Amino acid sequence: MGFSSIRKYALSMLNLLSGVAFPTMISFPASSQGEGINIDCGATQARWDEFGVYNEADDGNVVESGQVYNVSSQYTNPSSHFNTLRSFPEGKRNCYTLKPKQGKNNNYLVRAYYMYGNYDYKNSVPSFEFHLGVNFWTESGITGVGIVVRVEVIHVSPTNNIDVCLVNTGHGTPFISMLQLWPLKTSIYRPTTNFLPLALKTRYTLGVFQPDNPFIRYTDDVYGRSWECNRVIKNSEPINTSVAIDGDVSDYKLPKEVLGTAIRLRNGSSSLVIDLEGYSADYEYYIYLHFFDFEEHSQNQQRKMEITFTDTIRENITLQHRVLKTVVKTIPKGVPLYNISITSTPDSGLPPMINAFEVYRVLPQPNSPTREGDVDAMRIVKHAYNITRNWQGDPCVPTSYSWEGLTCNYIYNIPSVTSLNLSSSKLSGEIITSFSDLTSLESLDLSNNQLIGEIPEVLAKLPKLKLLNLSGNNLSGSIPKALGEKNGTSLILSLDGNPSPCQMGACKTKTKPPIVPLSASVVASVAVLILVIYISVKFCKHKRGKQSDMEGMPVRISSFRKDGSLKSKNRAFSHSEVISITNDFETVIGEGGFGKVYLGTLQDDTQVAVKLLSKSSQQGYKEFQSEAELLMVVHHRNLVSLVGYCDDGDTKALLYEYMIEGNLRQKLSDKNPCALKWKERLQIALDAACGLDYLHNGCKPAIIHRDLKTSNILLSIPMQAKIADFGLSKAFGNDIDTHISTRPAGTYGYLDPEFHRSGNLNKKSDVYSFGIILLELMTGQRAITETSDGPRHISDWVNPKLETGDIQAIVDPRLEGKFRSASAWKFLEIAMSCTAPAAIQRPDISSVVIDLKQCVAMEASLETSYSLSGSYSPPSAR
């Protein structure tokens, strides 16, 4: 049963129990197709189609090129999903990049639909090609202006991203109307000898005649397969059954409409013969024959049959009553395929029969995709610098469509990038570290751009790098030692035209002046200097106006200095004061990327948490400045407050308010003897959502946390939640809701699944992480749990239980059923919407705040407990 049915049941429960009609927040696909991807090409917004499939619009997350058109009015149908299409007049290869959450090495059904509909008013049907990944899939094969064409392939993806590319062959402009990718069970349609794609040739259900509807499709078929009807087989007669059939009789999940109809041999005939036409001996084929014997007969009768393929390949089978039998047969290349014959064996007491059959052509795979690490790195480079070249699909393969500016190594089985020329490409910003993931790179040319900042030391880790051209930029700072050591030996490094990059040995550390006794006035002056933080401040302006407690308003800054730094009213502490406050760093209460966190006590007995920047920390002085900058101006009751800072010589420290109840991860741990109550969990979720809403929508420019997790949700008395460690996030430089990371971010289990594809961290990335926190609050489970089969993600634990509709099995058992089912279902719905695999499906955090407030209000207002004592049985989805 799919999430849609559970969702509808949950909403009806909410309405019934609370008497309040809750609006639909987000539409989820029905049945198993909710795990897949459905794209209505050219559509401006997502919608349900007439077959019950939820289709997304093809936005920039999946396709970066093309133009949207409507078919001409004579081919428009108000209920049709073929009224719009996306056309690709520019470039030879244009690709949709799909990223299913199941990842690589899984089984998928990929479908493309297209109808020309005279959209360009040329009344000329084009011809083009589809490529799946780096290899040919099929020709378009359009036979008429108003004809809908469907092409379908079963694909075991070797990579996490699946590219579906349209290739211009010079015979008209490629276009597409719909694109779908649905996961399949790994036990079906998966050849045992190889994992080559299987392109659909024919799929028929037999014994069904419905002239007005020649197909059986979703929702009858949960995999979305279209079964053609009305096929007449000579020497046969149709049979059917009215007895109920369970569609889950096998992993093939054939529709009951297919299982409940069949053909059998007509009396007086010798065999059932299925004629096949148009099957070239130049290809290998896979044939799937489906048998489901639903006819009633005596126990001593058995249906035994001999199946002959093309008069040469034979197989004998015996059917069991109401048990699906699927025969899979390979027809090798060179063997002509023209018919399938089914006869009764001499000892069979029943005539032969068959329910359905499918034929697939094996797609040769002459090209191997580029090394996946290179593909990921190149896509991050593309998005980081907003490169507008037609970089689509695989960077290296096929060679005729390789990306401009790249040279690849094709000597080995897996291609890799060996040279990258981005000279004079209008690149701006810092040099991102993702270049270092191109491990086969021999030449990197970034000359004549507007690159700033320092040269990343990680570039020295490229083992084969021989040429690094950084001339004609605005780089500064010294050459990293490791690169300098290679320069002139194994590496040619060019830095001409940069304003002030220091050559090796040219940047000398300034000699420190001798220490002399200081007068009282000089000491006072030094104390004033300690107040200075050498950073510029970006002001946060709360969108919701003034509040009585000044919550959400920026901290006032006293004045700017001529050098751009500022003086703050936040308290500055010296090194000796920090030692005194922490009692010589006696009590460690945590550890993060900066270093250790110590418990401290101020002179007025106020307890503080002192985060000390260690010399070996993962972050550095720039990040220290970044956190100080943000924390000094960001103010909200659900964000941890900065008490002061220390910037004294080598000592860099931040002093926060101390959150006596620790963090949320500790509270949810099974080692905690006092489990959080349901109302407490709801309030914590709402508090954290309010804090995140302020960061996203109350600050201009918006602030992205980048590492939300339960250990970063801190708690005070009485169980008020505040978000910590948001200071390492980057503030947007403009109003565009995007931020390209230049270094790893996030925590495994909480990280947006789209990050690895695009390198893009944005508001919706935080929303995904927040959704994982909600699932942890609800279940008590960790984001990642180690099992005997390896790491298990919390969503993989929730989803199977979600399918059963058993809320009791999902909610933390330590609550002992003390929760309202209505609020639990709504809370779960919020969490699932936040963790949608595609960012476009996730809500804004402001909507989440509203929904969580409803959730808290429901729990408070309901007078009678509706906590479930067992699982319920929602209506199953077709």
GULUM-354525 format. One record per residue (C-alpha): residue in one letter; x, y, z. Coordinates in steps of 0.25 Angstrom, whole numbers, plus 2048, in hexadecimal, padded with zeros to 3 digits. Example, Ala and Ser with C-alpha at 12.3 -4.5 7.8 and 13.67 -1.06 7.14 Angstrom:
2
A8317EE81F/S8377FC81D/
//
This chain:
878
M800800800/G80680E7FC/F80881A804/S7FC8217FD/S7F2818803/I7F8819811/R7F882880F/K7EA82980B/Y7E6820817/A7EE828820/L7E783581B/S7DA82F81D/M7DE82B82B/L7E283982E/N7D583F829/L7CD834831/L7D483583E/S7D684483F/G7CA84A837/V7D385282F/A7D5851820/F7E485181D/P7E8856810/T7F184D807/M7FF852809/I80684A7FE/S80283F7F5/F8098327F5/P8098287EA/A80081C7EB/S80480E7ED/S8128097EA/Q8158147E0/G81781D7EC/E8258187EC/G82781C7DE/I8288287D5/N81D82D7CC/I82083A7C4/D8158417BB/C81E8487B1/G81B8567AF/A8118577BA/T8128637C3/Q80D85C7D0/A80C84E7D5/R7FE8477D3/W7F783A7D3/D7F48347C6/E7E882C7C1/F7EF81F7C5/G7F18237D3/V8008267D2/Y8068327D9/N80F8397CF/E8198447D2/A81D8507C9/D82A84E7C2/D83185A7C9/G84085D7CA/N8438517D4/V8428477C8/V84384E7BB/E84B85B7B8/S84885E7AA/G83C85E7A0/Q83086679D/V8228637A1/Y816862797/N80885F797/V80385578C/S7FA85C781/S7EB85E785/Q7E685277D/Y7EE848785/T7EB84E793/N7E384679D/P7DF84D7AA/S7E18407B2/S7EE83C7AA/H7FC83D7AF/F80183E7A1/N7FD84D79F/T80B8527A3/L81984D79F/R82785279F/S82F854792/F83E855791/P84285D785/E85086078A/G85B85678C/K85D848787/R85B841794/N85184679F/C84F83E7AB/Y84683C7B7/T84E8387C3/L84682F7CD/K84A82C7DB/P8428217E1/K84381F7F0/Q8468107EE/G8538147E8/K85C80B7DF/N85B7FC7DC/N84C7FC7DD/N8427F87D4/Y83A8037CD/L82F8047C2/V8328107BA/R8278167B0/A8268217A7/Y8198267A0/Y818830795/M80E83678B/Y81283F780/G80484677F/N809850775/Y80E859781/D818860777/Y80D86276C/K81685C762/N80E84F761/S81B84775F/V81D83C768/P82C83C76D/S83583076F/F83F82F77A/E846826784/F845822793/H85181F79B/L8518187A8/G85D81D7AF/V86981C7A6/N86381279C/F858812791/W84A80E796/T84080F78A/E83C81877E/S830821780/G828819776/I81C823775/T81281F76B/G80882A76B/V805838770/G7FB83477A/I80182777E/V80682578C/V81381C78D/R818815799/V82680F79A/E82A8077A7/V8368017AC/I83A7F97B8/H8477FE7BE/V8517FA7C9/S8588077CB/P8678067CD/T8678157D2/N85E81D7DC/N85A8267D1/I8528217C5/D85382A7B9/V8488297AE/C84E8317A2/L847836795/V85083678A/N84F83E77D/T852836771/G84F841767/H84183D764/G83984676C/T83984C77A/P838842786/F82D843790/I82683C79B/S81983C7A2/M81A8337AE/L82682C7B5/Q8248227C0/L82E8197C9/W82880F7D2/P8308057DB/L82E7F67D9/K8307EB7E2/T83F7E67E0/S83A7D87DE/I8327DA7D1/Y8367DE7C3/R8457DD7C7/P84D7D47BE/T8567CA7C5/T8617CB7BC/N8637DA7BB/F85C7E77BF/L85A7EC7B1/P84D7F57AE/L8417EE7A9/A8397F779F/L82A7F379E/K8267EE790/T8187E8794/R80F7E67A0/Y8027DF79F/T7F77DA7A8/L7EF7CF7A1/G7E07CC7A2/V7DC7DB7A4/F7D47E279A/Q7D07F079C/P7D07F9790/D7CE806797/N7DA8047A0/P7E57FC799/F7EE7FD7A5/I7EF7F87B4/R7F88027BC/Y7F98097C9/T7F28097D2/D7EF7FA7CF/D7FE7F87CD/V8067FD7D9/Y8137FD7D1/G80C8067C6/R80E7FC7BB/S8047FD7AF/W7FE7F07AB/E7F97F079D/C7EB7E979B/N7E37E378F/R7EE7DA78A/V7E87CE782/I7F07C1783/K7EC7B7779/N7E67A977E/S7E37B078C/E7D77B4794/P7D67BE79F/I7D37BA7AD/N7D27C27BA/T7CE7C07C9/S7C67C87D3/V7CD7C27DF/A7D57CD7E6/I7E47CD7E3/D7EF7D37EC/G7F87DB7E3/D8047D97EC/V8057CA7E8/S8147CD7E4/D81E7D87E3/Y8197DB7D4/K80C7E17DA/L8047DE7CE/P7F67E57CE/K7EB7DC7D2/E7E47E07C5/V7F07D97BE/L7F07CD7C8/G7E17CB7C7/T7E17CA7B8/A7E87C07AE/I7E77B87A1/R7E67A97A0/L7E77A0794/R7DA79E78D/N7D579078C/G7DA78977F/S7E779177E/S7F578D780/S7FC799786/L7FB7A778A/V8047AF781/I8087BE784/D80E7C4777/L8197CE778/E81D7D876E/G8287E276C/Y8327DB775/S8407DC76F/A84A7D1771/D8557DC774/Y8507DD782/E84F7D578F/Y8417D4794/Y83A7D17A2/I82C7CB7A2/Y8247CA7AE/L8177C17AE/H80D7C27B9/F8047B67BD/F7FA7B77C8/D7F17AB7C8/F7E47AF7CE/E7DB7A57C8/E7D479B7D2/H7D878C7CF/S7D977F7D7/Q7E677D7DF/N7EB7727D7/Q7EB77B7CA/Q7F87837C7/R7FA78D7BC/K8077897B6/M80C7907AA/E8187917A0/I81C79F79B/T8247A078E/F82B7AD78B/T82E7AF77C/D82D7A0779/T83B79D780/I83A7A178F/R831798798/E82D7987A6/N8237907AE/I81B7957BA/T8107917C3/L80679B7C9/Q80179B7D7/H7F37A07DA/R7F27AF7DD/V8027B07DD/L8087B97D4/K8137B37CB/T81C7BC7C3/V8257B67B8/V8317BE7B4/K8387BA7A8/T8447C07A1/I8447C0791/P8537C278E/K8587CB783/G8587C5775/V84B7BC778/P83F7C1771/L8337C477A/Y8267C2772/N81C7BB77B/I8197B4789/S8127A7789/I80B7A0795/T806792795/S80178879F/T80B77D7A3/P80576F7A1/D80376D7B0/S7FB77A7B2/G7ED7797B5/L7EA7877B1/P7EC7907A5/P7F779A7A4/M7F47A97A9/I7FB7B67AB/N7F87C37B1/A8027CD7AC/F80F7CF7A6/E81A7D97A4/V8267DA79B/Y8327E379D/R83F7E6794/V84C7E679B/L8537F4799/P8627F3796/Q86A7FB79F/P8777FF798/N87A80B7A0/S87D80B7AF/P87A8177B7/T8848217BC/R88A81E7CA/E87F8227D4/G88882B7DC/D88C8337D0/V87D8347CC/D8798397DA/A8858437DA/M8828497CC/R87484B7D0/I8788527DC/V88185B7D4/K87685E7CA/H86C8637D5/A87786A7DE/Y87B8737D2/N86E8737CB/I87486E7BE/T86B8707B3/R8718677A9/N86985B7A4/W86F8527AF/Q8648477AF/G8648387B1/D8728317B3/P87E83A7B2/C8868307A9/V87D8277A2/P879825797/T88582C792/S87D834787/Y87683B793/S88183C79D/W88084A7A5/E88785679F/G8958597A5/L89784A7AA/T8A18407A6/C89E8327AB/N8A68257AC/Y8A08197A4/I8AB80F7A5/Y8A58087B1/N8978027B2/I89280E7BB/P89581C7B4/S89A8277BD/V89D8367BC/T8AB8397B9/S8AB8487B4/L8A18537B8/N8A28617B1/L89A86C7B7/S8A28777B2/S89A8847B0/S88D87E7B4/K88988A7BE/L88B8817CA/S88A8897D7/G88B8867E6/E89587D7EC/I89C8707E6/I8938657EB/T8998587F1/S89184F7E8/F89C8517DE/S8A48477E7/D89A83C7E4/L89F83B7D6/T8A98317D9/S8AE82F7CB/L8B083E7C8/E8BD8417C1/S8BA84F7BD/L8B185A7C3/D8B08687BD/L8A88727C4/S8AF87E7BF/N8A988C7BB/N89C88B7C4/Q8988937D1/L89C8897DB/I89F88E7E9/G8A58897F6/E8B087F7F9/I8B58737F1/P8AF8667F7/E8BA85D7FD/V8B28517F9/L8B68537EA/A8C384E7EE/K8BD8407F1/L8BA83E7E2/P8C48337DF/K8C58357D0/L8C48457CF/K8CF84A7C6/L8C98587C2/L8C28627CB/N8BF86F7C4/L8B987A7CE/S8BE8867C7/G8B58927C4/N8AD8917D1/N8AC8997DE/L8B288E7E7/S8B98927F4/G8C188C7FF/S8CC8827FF/I8CE8767F6/P8CB86A7FE/K8D8863802/A8D58567FC/L8D285C7EE/G8DF8657F0/E8E78587F2/K8E28527E5/N8E385F7DD/G8EF85E7D3/T8F084F7D5/S8E48477D2/L8DA8537D0/I8DA8607C8/L8D386A7D0/S8CF8787C9/L8CB8847D2/D8CE88F7C9/G8C489B7C9/N8BF8997D8/P8C08A57E0/S8C889F7EC/P8C98907ED/C8D688E7F5/Q8E18867EF/M8E887B7F7/G8F0882801/A8EB8907FE/C8E1892809/K8E9894816/T8E2894823/K8E38A2829/T8ED8A3835/K8E68A4842/P8EA8B184A/P8F18AF857/I8E98AE863/V8EA8BA86C/P8E28BE879/L8D58C5876/S8CF8D187D/A8C18D0882/S8BC8D9876/V8C28CF86C/V8BC8C3873/A8AF8CA872/S8B18CC863/V8B48BE861/A8A88BA869/V8A08C285F/L8A78BC853/I8A38AE858/L8948B2855/V8978B3846/I8938A783D/Y8998A8830/I88D8A5827/S8828AC821/V8748AA826/K8678A681D/F85B8AB824/C84F8A2827/K8428A9826/H8368A282B/K82A8A2821/R8208A182C/G8228AF832/K8258B3840/Q8218AA84C/S81F8AE85A/D82B8A685F/M8348AB853/E83589C84F/G83B89A841/M8418A8840/P84F8AA83D/V85A8AE847/R85E8BC846/I86C8BF841/S8738CB848/S87B8D083C/F8838CC830/R8928CF82F/K8998D4823/D89F8C781F/G8918C181E/S8918B982C/L8888BD837/K8878BF846/S87C8B684D/K8748B885A/N8768A985C/R87F8A6867/A88E8A2864/F89689986D/S8A589886E/H8AC88B86E/S8AE88B87D/E8A088E87F/V89C882877/I8A587987F/S89F87E88C/I89187C887/T89386E883/N89C86B88F/D8A8868886/F89F86087C/E89B856887/T88D851882/V88B84D873/I87D84D86F/G87E84A860/E88784A854/G88484F846/G88B854839/F891860840/G89785884C/K89285585A/V88785C862/Y88985E870/L88086287C/G882870881/T87D87988C/L87D88888C/Q87F891898/D870893899/D86F88389A/T86988388C/Q86D876886/V872876877/A87786C86D/V885870868/K88886B85A/L89786C858/L89D86C84A/S8A986284A/K8B5863841/S8B285583B/S8A3858839/Q89C85582C/Q89786382B/G8A186F82C/Y8A287E82F/K899882824/E88E879829/F89087F837/Q88E88C831/S881888829/E87B882836/A87E88E83E/E878897833/L86B88F832/L86988D841/M86B89B845/V8608A083C/V85689483C/H84C895848/H84088B84A/R83B884856/N83D87784E/L84B87984B/V857877854/S85C885858/L86A88A858/V86F88F866/G87D894861/Y88989085A/C89889085C/D8A2894851/D8AF895859/G8BB891852/D8BA88284F/T8AE880857/K8A188184F/A89487D857/L88587F857/L87D880863/Y86F87B862/E86387B86C/Y86486D873/M85886486F/I85785C87C/E84E850876/G85984D86C/N85584985E/L849842857/R851836853/Q855833862/K846835865/L84182B85B/S84C82085E/D847813864/K85181686F/N849821874/P84181C87F/C83682787E/A830826870/L82B83386A/K81C83486A/W81483685D/K810844860/E81E847863/R823842856/L81884A84F/Q81D857856/I82B854853/A828852844/L82085F844/D82B86784B/A836861842/A82D865835/C82B87383A/G83A87583C/L83D86F82E/D832878828/Y83988482E/L846880827/H83F87D81A/N834888819/G837892824/C845896820/K84989D813/P85189780D/A84C889812/I85588081A/I857872817/H85B869823/R86185E81A/D862854826/L85585282D/K854846836/T84F842843/S85D84484A/N85B853845/I84E85584C/L85185985A/L847859866/S845862872/I83B86287D/P82F86087C/M83385886F/Q834864866/A83B861859/K846869852/I84E867846/A85D867847/D86986783E/F86386F833/G86E879833/L876871829/S86B87381E/K86D87C813/A864888811/F85F88A803/G8658957FB/N8588987F3/D84A8947F3/I84C8877EC/D84887B7F4/T8558737F2/H8638717F8/I86E8697F1/S8768637FC/T8858647FA/R888859804/P88184D80A/A875850813/G86A84981B/T86A83C822/Y86882E81C/G85982B81E/Y85483981E/L85A83E811/D851842806/P8528367FC/E8528417F0/F85F8467F6/H86883B7F0/R86283E7E2/S86384D7E2/G86C8517ED/N86085B7F0/L85C85E7FF/N850867800/K844869809/K83E85C805/S84B855809/D84885A817/V83A856816/Y83E847812/S84784781F/F83C84C827/G833841822/I83D837827/I83D83D834/L82D83C835/L82E82D831/E83882C83D/L82F833846/M82382A842/T82A81D842/G83681E84C/Q83F818841/R84C81E83D/A84E82482F/I85781882C/T85780B833/E862800832/T85C7F382F/S8627E582B/D85F7E981C/G8667F681E/P861804820/R852807820/H84C81481D/I840818826/S83781A819/D83A80B815/W835807823/V829810823/N82480D814/P8207FE816/K819801822/L81280D81B/E80D804811/T8067FB81B/G7FF807821/D80380382F/I806811837/Q808809844/A81480283D/I81A80F839/V819818845/D823816850/P81F80A859/R824812865/L81881B864/E81080E867/G80481385E/K802820865/F800829859/R7F482D851/S7F4825844/A7EF83283C/S7FB83A840/A80482F83E/W7FF82D82F/K80083B82D/F80E83C832/L81283082A/E80C83781D/I814843820/A82183B822/M81F833815/S81C84080D/C829846812/T83183A80E/A82C839800/P8378357F7/A8368407EE/A83884E7F3/I82C8547EB/Q82384B7F3/R827850801/P81F85B808/D82586880C/I82886881B/S81E87381D/S813869819/V81985F822/V81886882E/I80986A82B/D80785B82A/L80E858837/K80686383E/Q7FA85C839/C80084F83E/V80285584C/A7F485B84D/M7EE84D849/E7F5846854/A7F185185E/S7E385285A/L7DE844858/E7D783F865/T7D7830862/S7E4828860/Y7E3821852/S7F181A853/L7F180D84C/S7F2800852/G7F57F9845/S7F67FB837/Y7EB80082E/S7E77FB820/P7E6806817/P7E0804809/S7EA7FE800/A7EF8067F3/R7EC8007E6/
//
